[in-house]
């Protein structure tokens, strides 16, 4: 009997083919997010679950399926999955690191340029029919070339962002729990500093830390007030890494010049106060959203899932203790 798998959201055909060949597949082709109750019912008799970052897989969902062996997510972050509960139940959890690094770095830079040079604001201005004539200071923004970039979190994506900064002649500061190897610092021409120093000196602060208990609201009012009033905040990490209400006040009251946000604390809900501001660029969690990258992520997640169901340890298991315990 083939293992039974639930694919909870719409996926590229290449990923579906990986699962279809070896499993009985239940597929939510409508791409509608299931409620916790619907998810619990749908996964009840399944051996595997393929999900995305917005699907909350908590202990109640995991308890719904005694046969469940693997939860594979199409994402690097896995804060939407109760990994401790999965581990206690002997369920492997797998993710898709590495493959989205360059696309995510591209998006961070796109946001940085958009907010600094008021690109999306200018787009809205034209579409609203407000452009009547050319004026010297119309939509005057801030330069990027030669400025100081502060990177908070120097993992794969943070390093990819830093690599691009060299083309813009930027001074690069970074803060990480641990300094990266000296050879990487030299390659990237990046200098480790404390978080307060980074916030005080950077013209652009780009966040690339994972969401964990230690990083919830890592950037709050105190941190935002340390930033220059001409500085910009870029967040492509997770929404809860910043205090969203503090960011709103910072933008409203001019503590900082602007922000560009790909992620939000309670996605897909975005506070009305944020949506009303002109000095913020808002995009719907599209950091890795190129066709090629999202397809590779989905295929990798499908391969992770199939590997576990075949009794193989996938390369991207996030709770290896399940395997070590004899899964």
BASEZA-233156 format. One line per 4 residues: number of its first residue (from 1); for each residue x, y, z of N, C-alpha, C, O. Coordinates in steps of 0.1 Angstrom, whole numbers, plus 5000, padded with zeros to 4 digits. Example, Ala and Ser with C-alpha at 12.3 -4.5 7.8 and 13.67 -1.06 7.14 Angstrom:
1> 5132,4943,5078,5123,4955,5078,5132,4967,5078,5142,4967,5085 | 5128,4978,5071,5137,4989,5071,5129,5000,5079,5134,5011,5080
END
This chain:
1> 5008,4988,5000,5000,5000,5000,5009,5013,5000,5018,5014,5008 | 5006,5022,4991,5014,5034,4990,5011,5043,5002,5000,5043,5007 | 5021,5050,5007,5019,5060,5018,5009,5071,5013,5009,5074,5001 | 5001,5076,5022,4992,5087,5019,4997,5100,5023,5002,5102,5034
5> 4996,5110,5014,5002,5123,5016,4991,5134,5014,4983,5133,5005 | 4992,5144,5022,4984,5156,5020,4992,5167,5016,5002,5171,5023 | 4989,5173,5004,4996,5185,4999,4986,5197,5002,4976,5197,4995 | 4990,5205,5011,4980,5214,5017,4978,5227,5008,4967,5233,5010
9> 4987,5230,4999,4986,5242,4991,4990,5239,4976,4995,5229,4973 | 4986,5248,4967,4990,5246,4953,5005,5245,4951,5012,5253,4957 | 5009,5236,4943,5023,5234,4941,5026,5233,4926,5017,5229,4918 | 5038,5236,4922,5042,5234,4907,5041,5219,4904,5042,5210,4912
13> 5038,5216,4891,5036,5203,4886,5049,5194,4889,5047,5182,4891 | 5060,5200,4888,5073,5192,4890,5073,5186,4904,5078,5175,4906 | 5068,5194,4914,5067,5189,4928,5056,5178,4929,5058,5168,4936 | 5045,5180,4923,5034,5171,4924,5038,5157,4918,5035,5147,4923
17> 5046,5158,4907,5051,5146,4900,5059,5137,4910,5058,5125,4909 | 5068,5144,4918,5076,5137,4927,5068,5129,4937,5071,5117,4940 | 5057,5135,4942,5049,5128,4952,5040,5118,4945,5038,5107,4950 | 5034,5122,4934,5024,5113,4927,5030,5099,4923,5023,5089,4924
21> 5042,5099,4920,5049,5087,4916,5049,5076,4927,5049,5064,4924 | 5050,5081,4939,5052,5071,4950,5042,5071,4961,5043,5063,4970 | 5031,5079,4959,5022,5081,4970,5007,5082,4965,5005,5085,4954 | 4998,5079,4974,4984,5083,4972,4983,5098,4977,4987,5101,4989
25> 4979,5107,4968,4980,5121,4971,4967,5128,4972,4958,5126,4963 | 4964,5135,4983,4953,5144,4985,4958,5158,4983,4967,5162,4990 | 4952,5165,4973,4958,5178,4969,4948,5189,4970,4937,5188,4965 | 4951,5199,4978,4943,5211,4979,4945,5221,4968,4952,5231,4970
29> 4941,5217,4956,4944,5225,4944,4937,5239,4944,4942,5248,4937 | 4927,5241,4953,4921,5254,4954,4931,5265,4959,4928,5277,4958 | 4941,5260,4966,4951,5269,4973,4945,5278,4984,4951,5288,4988 | 4934,5273,4989,4927,5280,5000,4934,5275,5013,4935,5263,5015
33> 4937,5285,5022,4943,5281,5035,4932,5274,5043,4921,5279,5045 | 4935,5262,5048,4926,5254,5056,4926,5259,5070,4936,5264,5076 | 4914,5259,5077,4913,5262,5091,4920,5251,5099,4922,5240,5094 | 4924,5254,5111,4930,5243,5120,4921,5230,5120,4927,5219,5120
37> 4908,5232,5121,4899,5221,5122,4900,5213,5108,4900,5201,5108 | 4899,5220,5097,4899,5214,5084,4913,5207,5082,4913,5196,5077 | 4924,5213,5086,4937,5207,5085,4937,5194,5093,4943,5184,5088 | 4933,5194,5105,4933,5183,5114,4925,5171,5108,4929,5160,5108
41> 4913,5174,5102,4905,5164,5095,4912,5158,5083,4912,5146,5080 | 4918,5167,5075,4924,5163,5062,4937,5154,5064,4939,5145,5056 | 4944,5157,5075,4956,5150,5078,4954,5137,5086,4964,5130,5088 | 4942,5135,5090,4939,5124,5100,4945,5110,5096,4949,5103,5105
45> 4944,5107,5084,4948,5093,5080,4961,5094,5071,4963,5084,5063 | 4969,5104,5072,4980,5106,5063,4993,5102,5069,4995,5103,5082 | 5002,5098,5061,5016,5095,5065,5025,5107,5064,5036,5107,5070 | 5022,5116,5054,5031,5127,5052,5023,5140,5049,5011,5139,5044
49> 5029,5151,5053,5022,5164,5051,5032,5174,5044,5043,5176,5049 | 5028,5179,5033,5036,5189,5026,5029,5203,5027,5017,5204,5023 | 5036,5213,5034,5029,5225,5037,5037,5237,5033,5048,5236,5028 | 5032,5249,5036,5039,5261,5033,5040,5269,5046,5035,5265,5057
53> 5047,5281,5046,5051,5288,5058,5039,5294,5065,5040,5296,5077 | 5027,5296,5059,5016,5301,5065,5007,5291,5072,4997,5294,5078 | 5010,5278,5070,5002,5267,5076,5007,5264,5090,5018,5260,5091 | 4998,5266,5100,5002,5264,5113,5000,5249,5117,4989,5244,5117
57> 5011,5242,5119,5011,5228,5122,5015,5226,5136,5027,5224,5140 | 5005,5227,5145,5007,5226,5159,5005,5212,5165,5003,5203,5157 | 5006,5211,5178,5005,5197,5184,4991,5191,5181,4990,5179,5179 | 4981,5199,5181,4967,5194,5178,4966,5188,5165,4960,5178,5163
61> 4972,5195,5155,4972,5189,5141,4980,5176,5141,4976,5167,5135 | 4992,5176,5147,5001,5165,5147,4994,5153,5154,4995,5141,5150 | 4986,5156,5164,4979,5145,5172,4968,5139,5163,4963,5128,5166 | 4963,5147,5153,4952,5142,5145,4955,5130,5137,4946,5122,5133
65> 4968,5128,5134,4972,5117,5125,4983,5108,5132,4995,5111,5132 | 4978,5097,5138,4988,5088,5145,4998,5082,5135,5009,5078,5139 | 4995,5082,5122,5004,5075,5112,5014,5085,5107,5023,5081,5100 | 5013,5098,5110,5021,5108,5104,5036,5106,5107,5040,5104,5118
69> 5044,5106,5096,5059,5103,5098,5067,5116,5094,5078,5117,5099 | 5061,5125,5086,5070,5136,5082,5061,5148,5079,5050,5147,5073 | 5066,5160,5082,5060,5173,5078,5072,5180,5071,5082,5183,5076 | 5069,5183,5058,5079,5189,5050,5074,5203,5045,5063,5204,5040
73> 5081,5213,5048,5076,5227,5045,5084,5233,5034,5096,5231,5032 | 5077,5240,5025,5084,5247,5014,5089,5261,5019,5083,5271,5016 | 5099,5261,5027,5104,5273,5033,5117,5269,5040,5120,5258,5043 | 5125,5280,5043,5137,5278,5052,5132,5278,5066,5136,5269,5074
77> 5125,5288,5070,5120,5289,5083,5109,5279,5086,5101,5275,5077 | 5108,5274,5098,5099,5264,5102,5092,5268,5115,5088,5259,5123 | 5091,5281,5118,5085,5285,5131,5069,5282,5131,5063,5283,5141 | 5064,5279,5119,5050,5276,5118,5047,5261,5123,5035,5257,5124
81> 5057,5254,5125,5056,5239,5129,5061,5238,5143,5071,5243,5147 | 5053,5231,5151,5057,5228,5165,5067,5216,5164,5064,5205,5165 | 5080,5220,5163,5091,5210,5161,5092,5201,5173,5094,5189,5172 | 5091,5207,5185,5093,5199,5197,5082,5189,5198,5084,5177,5202
85> 5069,5192,5195,5058,5183,5195,5060,5172,5185,5058,5160,5187 | 5065,5176,5173,5068,5166,5162,5078,5156,5167,5077,5144,5165 | 5089,5161,5173,5100,5153,5177,5095,5143,5188,5099,5131,5187 | 5087,5148,5197,5082,5139,5208,5073,5128,5202,5072,5117,5208
89> 5067,5130,5190,5059,5120,5184,5066,5112,5173,5060,5104,5167 | 5079,5115,5172,5087,5107,5162,5085,5111,5148,5087,5103,5139 | 5080,5124,5146,5077,5129,5132,5089,5137,5128,5093,5147,5134 | 5094,5134,5116,5105,5142,5110,5100,5155,5105,5089,5155,5099
93> 5107,5166,5106,5104,5179,5100,5115,5183,5091,5127,5182,5095 | 5112,5187,5079,5122,5190,5069,5119,5204,5063,5107,5208,5062 | 5129,5211,5058,5128,5224,5052,5136,5225,5039,5141,5215,5034 | 5137,5237,5034,5143,5239,5021,5154,5250,5021,5152,5261,5015
97> 5165,5248,5028,5175,5259,5029,5183,5260,5017,5184,5251,5009 | 5190,5271,5015,5200,5273,5005,5195,5277,4992,5200,5286,4985 | 5184,5270,4987,5179,5272,4973,5174,5286,4971,5173,5291,4960 | 5169,5293,4982,5162,5306,4980,5172,5318,4983,5167,5329,4983
101> 5184,5315,4986,5193,5326,4991,5194,5338,4981,5192,5349,4985 | 5197,5335,4969,5199,5346,4959,5187,5353,4956,5187,5366,4955 | 5176,5346,4954,5163,5353,4952,5159,5362,4963,5154,5373,4961 | 5161,5357,4976,5157,5365,4987,5166,5378,4989,5161,5388,4992
105> 5179,5376,4985,5188,5388,4986,5184,5398,4975,5185,5410,4977 | 5180,5393,4963,5175,5402,4953,5164,5410,4958,5163,5422,4955 | 5154,5404,4964,5142,5411,4969,5146,5421,4979,5140,5432,4979 | 5155,5418,4988,5159,5427,4999,5165,5440,4992,5162,5451,4996
109> 5173,5438,4982,5178,5450,4974,5167,5457,4967,5168,5469,4966 | 5158,5450,4961,5147,5456,4954,5139,5465,4963,5135,5476,4960 | 5136,5460,4976,5129,5468,4986,5137,5480,4990,5132,5491,4991 | 5150,5478,4992,5159,5489,4996,5159,5501,4986,5157,5512,4989
113> 5161,5497,4973,5160,5508,4963,5146,5514,4962,5145,5526,4960 | 5136,5506,4963,5122,5511,4962,5119,5521,4972,5113,5532,4969 | 5123,5519,4985,5119,5528,4995,5129,5540,4995,5124,5551,4998 | 5142,5538,4992,5151,5549,4992,5148,5559,4981,5149,5571,4983
117> 5145,5554,4969,5142,5563,4957,5127,5565,4955,5124,5570,4944 | 5119,5561,4964,5105,5564,4963,5098,5558,4951,5089,5565,4945 | 5102,5547,4946,5098,5541,4934,5083,5538,4934,5075,5541,4925 | 5079,5530,4944,5065,5526,4945,5056,5539,4947,5044,5539,4942
121> 5061,5548,4955,5053,5560,4957,5051,5568,4944,5041,5573,4942 | 5062,5568,4936,5061,5575,4923,5051,5568,4914,5044,5574,4906 | 5051,5555,4914,5042,5547,4906,5027,5550,4910,5019,5553,4901 | 5024,5551,4923,5011,5555,4927,5007,5569,4923,4996,5572,4919
125> 5017,5578,4924,5015,5592,4920,5011,5593,4906,5002,5601,4903 | 5017,5586,4897,5014,5587,4883,5000,5580,4880,4992,5586,4873 | 4998,5568,4886,4985,5561,4884,4973,5569,4889,4962,5568,4884 | 4976,5578,4899,4965,5586,4905,4963,5599,4896,4954,5607,4900
129> 4970,5600,4886,4969,5612,4877,4974,5625,4883,4969,5636,4880 | 4983,5624,4893,4988,5636,4900,4999,5643,4893,5003,5654,4897 | 5006,5636,4884,5018,5642,4878,5013,5652,4867,5008,5649,4857 | 5016,5665,4870,5012,5676,4861,5024,5682,4854,5023,5686,4842
133> 5035,5683,4861,5047,5689,4855,5059,5684,4862,5058,5679,4874 | 5071,5686,4857,5084,5683,4863,5088,5693,4873,5087,5705,4870 | 5092,5689,4885,5097,5698,4895,5110,5693,4900,5113,5681,4901 | 5119,5703,4904,5132,5699,4908,5133,5689,4919,5141,5680,4918
137> 5125,5690,4929,5126,5682,4941,5114,5671,4941,5112,5665,4951 | 5107,5670,4930,5096,5660,4929,5102,5646,4932,5111,5641,4925 | 5096,5639,4942,5099,5625,4945,5114,5624,4948,5120,5613,4946 | 5121,5634,4954,5135,5633,4957,5137,5624,4969,5130,5625,4979
141> 5145,5614,4967,5147,5603,4977,5161,5604,4983,5167,5615,4983 | 5167,5593,4986,5180,5592,4992,5189,5583,4984,5185,5573,4979 | 5202,5587,4983,5212,5579,4976,5214,5566,4983,5213,5565,4995 | 5218,5556,4975,5222,5543,4980,5237,5541,4979,5244,5537,4988
145> 5242,5545,4967,5256,5543,4965,5265,5551,4975,5262,5562,4978 | 5275,5544,4981,5284,5550,4990,5279,5551,5004,5286,5557,5013 | 5267,5546,5007,5261,5547,5021,5265,5535,5029,5272,5526,5024 | 5261,5535,5041,5264,5524,5051,5252,5515,5052,5241,5519,5055
149> 5255,5502,5049,5245,5491,5051,5247,5483,5063,5259,5478,5065 | 5237,5482,5072,5238,5474,5084,5230,5461,5082,5218,5461,5079 | 5237,5449,5083,5230,5436,5081,5229,5430,5095,5239,5427,5102 | 5217,5427,5099,5214,5420,5112,5211,5405,5108,5200,5402,5104
153> 5220,5397,5111,5219,5383,5107,5228,5379,5095,5224,5383,5084 | 5239,5373,5097,5249,5371,5086,5249,5357,5082,5260,5351,5081 | 5238,5351,5080,5237,5337,5074,5238,5338,5059,5244,5347,5054 | 5233,5327,5052,5234,5327,5038,5228,5339,5031,5235,5345,5023
157> 5216,5343,5035,5210,5354,5029,5217,5367,5032,5219,5376,5024 | 5220,5369,5045,5227,5381,5049,5240,5383,5041,5244,5394,5037 | 5247,5372,5039,5260,5372,5032,5257,5376,5017,5265,5383,5011 | 5247,5370,5011,5243,5374,4997,5240,5388,4996,5243,5394,4986
161> 5233,5394,5006,5230,5408,5005,5243,5416,5006,5244,5426,4999 | 5252,5412,5015,5264,5419,5017,5272,5419,5004,5279,5429,5000 | 5272,5408,4997,5280,5406,4985,5276,5416,4974,5284,5422,4967 | 5263,5419,4973,5257,5428,4964,5261,5443,4967,5262,5451,4959
165> 5264,5445,4980,5267,5459,4984,5280,5464,4979,5281,5476,4977 | 5289,5455,4975,5301,5460,4970,5299,5467,4956,5307,5476,4953 | 5289,5463,4949,5287,5469,4936,5281,5483,4938,5281,5491,4929 | 5277,5486,4950,5271,5500,4953,5281,5508,4961,5278,5518,4967
169> 5294,5503,4962,5304,5510,4970,5300,5513,4984,5304,5524,4990 | 5293,5504,4991,5288,5506,5004,5298,5501,5015,5305,5492,5013 | 5298,5508,5026,5304,5503,5038,5294,5493,5044,5282,5497,5046 | 5299,5481,5048,5290,5471,5053,5294,5468,5068,5305,5464,5071
173> 5284,5470,5076,5285,5466,5090,5275,5454,5092,5265,5453,5085 | 5279,5445,5101,5269,5434,5104,5269,5431,5119,5279,5433,5126 | 5258,5425,5123,5257,5420,5137,5252,5406,5136,5242,5403,5129 | 5258,5397,5143,5254,5383,5143,5257,5378,5157,5266,5383,5164
177> 5251,5367,5162,5254,5362,5175,5269,5358,5176,5275,5360,5186 | 5273,5352,5165,5288,5349,5164,5293,5355,5152,5287,5355,5141 | 5306,5360,5153,5312,5365,5141,5314,5354,5130,5317,5343,5134 | 5313,5358,5118,5316,5348,5107,5331,5347,5106,5338,5355,5111
181> 5335,5337,5099,5349,5335,5097,5356,5347,5091,5350,5355,5083 | 5368,5350,5095,5376,5361,5090,5377,5362,5075,5377,5373,5069 | 5378,5350,5069,5379,5350,5054,5366,5355,5048,5367,5361,5037 | 5355,5352,5054,5342,5357,5049,5341,5372,5051,5337,5379,5042
185> 5345,5377,5063,5345,5391,5065,5354,5398,5054,5350,5409,5049 | 5365,5393,5051,5374,5399,5042,5368,5399,5028,5369,5409,5020 | 5362,5387,5024,5356,5386,5011,5345,5397,5009,5344,5403,4999 | 5337,5398,5019,5325,5407,5019,5329,5421,5023,5321,5431,5021
189> 5341,5423,5028,5345,5437,5033,5335,5441,5043,5330,5453,5043 | 5332,5433,5052,5321,5435,5062,5328,5435,5076,5337,5428,5079 | 5323,5444,5085,5328,5446,5098,5318,5443,5109,5306,5448,5108 | 5321,5434,5118,5312,5430,5129,5312,5442,5139,5322,5447,5142
193> 5300,5446,5143,5298,5456,5154,5286,5451,5163,5279,5442,5159 | 5285,5458,5174,5274,5455,5183,5261,5460,5176,5262,5468,5167 | 5250,5455,5180,5237,5459,5175,5235,5474,5177,5231,5481,5167 | 5237,5480,5189,5235,5494,5190,5244,5502,5181,5239,5512,5175
197> 5256,5498,5179,5265,5505,5170,5260,5505,5155,5260,5515,5148 | 5256,5493,5151,5250,5491,5138,5238,5500,5136,5237,5507,5125 | 5229,5500,5145,5217,5509,5144,5220,5523,5143,5214,5531,5136 | 5230,5528,5151,5234,5542,5151,5241,5546,5139,5240,5558,5135
201> 5248,5537,5132,5256,5542,5121,5251,5539,5107,5255,5545,5097 | 5242,5529,5106,5237,5524,5093,5227,5534,5087,5219,5540,5094 | 5228,5536,5074,5218,5543,5066,5206,5534,5062,5195,5538,5060 | 5210,5521,5061,5200,5511,5057,5202,5499,5067,5213,5494,5068
205> 5192,5494,5074,5193,5483,5083,5184,5472,5077,5172,5473,5075 | 5191,5461,5073,5184,5449,5066,5184,5437,5076,5195,5433,5080 | 5172,5432,5078,5171,5421,5088,5170,5407,5082,5163,5405,5072 | 5179,5398,5087,5180,5385,5081,5182,5374,5092,5189,5364,5090
209> 5175,5376,5104,5176,5367,5115,5164,5357,5114,5153,5361,5110 | 5166,5345,5118,5154,5336,5119,5145,5339,5131,5150,5346,5140 | 5133,5336,5130,5124,5338,5141,5125,5327,5152,5124,5315,5149 | 5128,5331,5164,5130,5322,5175,5126,5330,5188,5123,5342,5187
213> 5125,5323,5199,5121,5330,5211,5130,5342,5214,5126,5352,5220 | 5143,5341,5210,5153,5352,5213,5151,5363,5203,5155,5374,5206 | 5145,5361,5192,5144,5372,5182,5130,5378,5180,5128,5387,5172 | 5120,5373,5188,5107,5379,5188,5108,5394,5192,5113,5397,5203
217> 5103,5403,5183,5104,5418,5186,5118,5422,5189,5121,5430,5198 | 5128,5416,5182,5142,5419,5184,5144,5434,5181,5153,5440,5187 | 5137,5439,5171,5138,5454,5168,5125,5460,5173,5114,5459,5167 | 5126,5467,5184,5115,5474,5190,5117,5489,5191,5125,5495,5184
221> 5110,5496,5200,5111,5510,5201,5125,5515,5204,5130,5524,5198 | 5131,5508,5214,5145,5513,5218,5154,5512,5206,5163,5521,5204 | 5153,5501,5198,5162,5499,5187,5159,5509,5176,5168,5515,5170 | 5146,5511,5173,5143,5521,5162,5147,5535,5166,5151,5543,5157
225> 5146,5539,5178,5150,5552,5182,5165,5554,5181,5170,5565,5181 | 5173,5543,5181,5187,5544,5179,5191,5547,5165,5202,5553,5162 | 5182,5544,5155,5185,5546,5141,5185,5561,5138,5179,5569,5145 | 5192,5564,5127,5192,5578,5122,5178,5582,5117,5171,5573,5112
229> 5175,5594,5118,5162,5598,5112,5162,5598,5097,5151,5599,5091 | 5173,5596,5091,5174,5595,5076,5176,5580,5072,5178,5578,5060 | 5175,5571,5082,5178,5557,5079,5165,5549,5075,5154,5554,5078 | 5167,5538,5069,5156,5529,5064,5157,5515,5070,5168,5510,5071
233> 5146,5509,5073,5145,5496,5078,5140,5486,5067,5129,5489,5062 | 5147,5475,5065,5142,5466,5055,5140,5452,5062,5150,5447,5068 | 5129,5447,5061,5126,5434,5068,5121,5423,5058,5110,5424,5053 | 5130,5413,5055,5126,5402,5047,5128,5389,5055,5128,5378,5049
237> 5128,5390,5068,5131,5379,5077,5117,5373,5081,5112,5364,5074 | 5112,5377,5092,5099,5373,5097,5092,5385,5103,5099,5394,5109 | 5079,5386,5102,5072,5398,5107,5074,5400,5122,5076,5412,5126 | 5074,5389,5130,5075,5391,5144,5089,5394,5149,5090,5397,5161
241> 5098,5395,5140,5112,5400,5144,5112,5415,5148,5120,5419,5156 | 5102,5422,5143,5101,5436,5147,5088,5438,5155,5078,5430,5153 | 5088,5448,5163,5075,5453,5170,5068,5461,5160,5071,5473,5157 | 5057,5456,5154,5050,5462,5143,5045,5476,5147,5045,5485,5139
245> 5039,5476,5159,5033,5489,5164,5044,5500,5165,5042,5511,5163 | 5056,5495,5170,5067,5505,5172,5072,5510,5158,5075,5522,5157 | 5072,5501,5148,5075,5505,5134,5065,5516,5129,5069,5526,5123 | 5053,5513,5132,5042,5523,5127,5045,5537,5134,5045,5547,5127
249> 5048,5537,5147,5050,5550,5153,5063,5556,5148,5064,5568,5146 | 5073,5548,5145,5086,5553,5140,5084,5560,5127,5090,5570,5124 | 5075,5554,5118,5073,5560,5105,5064,5572,5106,5066,5582,5099 | 5054,5572,5115,5045,5583,5116,5052,5595,5123,5049,5607,5119
253> 5061,5593,5132,5067,5604,5140,5081,5607,5135,5087,5617,5140 | 5086,5601,5124,5098,5604,5118,5111,5600,5126,5121,5606,5125 | 5110,5589,5134,5122,5584,5140,5131,5579,5130,5144,5580,5131 | 5125,5573,5119,5133,5568,5107,5127,5574,5095,5115,5579,5095
257> 5134,5573,5084,5129,5579,5071,5119,5570,5064,5110,5575,5058 | 5120,5557,5066,5111,5548,5059,5114,5534,5062,5123,5531,5069 | 5105,5525,5057,5107,5511,5059,5102,5504,5046,5094,5509,5039 | 5107,5492,5044,5103,5483,5033,5101,5469,5039,5110,5463,5044
261> 5089,5464,5038,5085,5452,5046,5079,5441,5036,5070,5443,5029 | 5085,5429,5037,5080,5418,5030,5072,5408,5038,5065,5400,5033 | 5073,5410,5052,5067,5401,5061,5060,5409,5072,5064,5420,5075 | 5050,5402,5078,5042,5409,5088,5039,5400,5099,5039,5387,5098
265> 5035,5405,5111,5034,5397,5123,5022,5388,5122,5023,5376,5127 | 5011,5392,5116,4999,5383,5115,4994,5382,5100,4983,5386,5097 | 5003,5377,5092,5000,5376,5078,4988,5367,5076,4986,5357,5083 | 4979,5370,5066,4980,5381,5057,4975,5395,5061,4973,5404,5053
269> 4972,5396,5074,4966,5409,5079,4978,5419,5080,4988,5416,5086 | 4976,5430,5074,4985,5441,5075,4978,5453,5081,4968,5457,5077 | 4983,5459,5092,4976,5470,5099,4972,5481,5090,4980,5485,5081 | 4960,5486,5092,4956,5497,5083,4965,5509,5084,4967,5516,5075
273> 4971,5512,5096,4980,5523,5098,4992,5522,5089,4997,5532,5084 | 4997,5510,5087,5008,5508,5078,5004,5510,5064,5012,5517,5056 | 4993,5506,5060,4988,5507,5046,4985,5522,5042,4985,5525,5031 | 4983,5530,5052,4980,5544,5050,4993,5553,5048,4992,5564,5044
277> 5004,5547,5052,5017,5555,5052,5023,5555,5038,5023,5545,5031 | 5029,5567,5034,5036,5568,5021,5050,5563,5022,5056,5559,5012 | 5056,5564,5034,5071,5562,5036,5074,5547,5039,5083,5544,5046 | 5065,5538,5034,5068,5524,5036,5064,5516,5023,5053,5519,5017
281> 5072,5507,5019,5069,5498,5008,5064,5485,5014,5071,5479,5023 | 5053,5480,5009,5047,5467,5015,5046,5457,5003,5040,5460,4993 | 5051,5445,5005,5049,5434,4995,5045,5422,5003,5049,5420,5015 | 5038,5413,4996,5031,5401,5003,5040,5389,5004,5037,5378,4998
285> 5051,5389,5012,5059,5378,5015,5064,5371,5002,5061,5359,5000 | 5071,5379,4994,5076,5374,4981,5091,5373,4980,5096,5373,4969 | 5098,5372,4992,5112,5372,4992,5118,5362,4982,5128,5365,4976 | 5113,5350,4981,5119,5339,4973,5110,5337,4960,5112,5327,4953
289> 5101,5346,4957,5091,5344,4947,5096,5347,4933,5090,5355,4926 | 5106,5339,4928,5108,5338,4914,5103,5324,4910,5102,5315,4918 | 5099,5323,4897,5093,5310,4892,5103,5299,4895,5100,5288,4900 | 5116,5301,4891,5126,5291,4892,5129,5287,4907,5129,5275,4910
293> 5130,5297,4916,5133,5294,4930,5121,5287,4937,5123,5277,4944 | 5109,5292,4935,5098,5286,4942,5096,5272,4937,5091,5263,4944 | 5098,5269,4924,5097,5256,4918,5108,5247,4925,5105,5235,4929 | 5120,5251,4926,5131,5243,4932,5127,5241,4947,5130,5229,4951
297> 5122,5250,4954,5118,5248,4968,5108,5237,4969,5109,5229,4978 | 5097,5238,4961,5087,5228,4961,5091,5214,4958,5088,5205,4965 | 5100,5213,4948,5106,5200,4945,5114,5195,4956,5113,5183,4960 | 5122,5203,4962,5131,5199,4973,5122,5194,4985,5125,5184,4991
301> 5112,5202,4988,5103,5198,4999,5096,5184,4996,5094,5176,5005 | 5092,5182,4983,5086,5170,4979,5096,5158,4981,5093,5147,4985 | 5108,5161,4977,5119,5150,4978,5122,5147,4992,5124,5136,4996 | 5122,5158,5001,5124,5155,5015,5113,5146,5021,5116,5136,5028
305> 5101,5149,5017,5089,5141,5022,5090,5127,5017,5088,5117,5025 | 5092,5125,5004,5093,5111,4999,5105,5103,5005,5104,5091,5007 | 5116,5110,5007,5127,5104,5013,5124,5098,5026,5128,5086,5029 | 5117,5105,5035,5114,5100,5048,5104,5088,5047,5106,5078,5054
309> 5095,5089,5038,5085,5079,5037,5091,5066,5031,5086,5055,5032 | 5103,5067,5024,5110,5056,5020,5120,5050,5030,5127,5040,5028 | 5120,5057,5041,5130,5053,5052,5143,5058,5051,5153,5054,5057 | 5145,5069,5042,5158,5075,5040,5158,5088,5049,5148,5095,5050
313> 5170,5092,5053,5171,5104,5060,5173,5116,5050,5183,5115,5042 | 5164,5126,5050,5166,5136,5040,5177,5146,5044,5180,5146,5056 | 5183,5152,5035,5195,5161,5038,5191,5173,5046,5199,5180,5052 | 5178,5177,5046,5173,5189,5053,5164,5187,5064,5155,5194,5067
317> 5166,5176,5072,5158,5173,5084,5162,5183,5095,5174,5184,5098 | 5153,5189,5101,5156,5199,5112,5156,5194,5126,5160,5200,5135 | 5151,5182,5127,5151,5175,5140,5157,5161,5139,5150,5151,5139 | 5170,5161,5136,5177,5148,5134,5176,5138,5145,5179,5126,5144
321> 5173,5143,5157,5172,5134,5169,5161,5124,5166,5162,5113,5172 | 5151,5127,5158,5141,5117,5154,5148,5105,5147,5144,5094,5149 | 5157,5109,5138,5164,5098,5130,5173,5090,5139,5174,5078,5138 | 5180,5097,5148,5189,5091,5157,5182,5081,5166,5188,5072,5171
325> 5169,5084,5169,5162,5076,5178,5156,5063,5171,5150,5055,5177 | 5159,5063,5158,5156,5050,5150,5144,5052,5141,5138,5042,5137 | 5141,5064,5137,5130,5066,5128,5132,5059,5115,5124,5060,5105
END
